[in-house]
Amino acid sequence: MMRFLKLTTTAIATPNSYLSQGVVYTNYTFETTLDKETLTKIAAHLPVLIRVPDLKSGDRDMVEKKYFKAITGGAKYILAN
């Protein structure tokens, strides 16, 4: 059974741009509020897909496992501390 968590932002995501080797890169940070129940779900199950907004395509799917491990590990750390 597949479960979904839909998180909503709590603040406007403003761009953070920087210059590296003559190329301008821009990223965004999305803030959300997580309750203990949601954190417990994130800590217990490794994600298989993360979908984030993308200015060009509407949505972008992140499928790299390094992100999933970091998110699950972060949720476990928050719950333990």
Secondary structure, DSSP 8 states (H G I E B T S, - for coil): ---------SS---EEEEEETTEEEEEE-------HHHHHHHHHS--S-EEEEETTTEEEEE--HHHHHHHHHHHHHHHH-
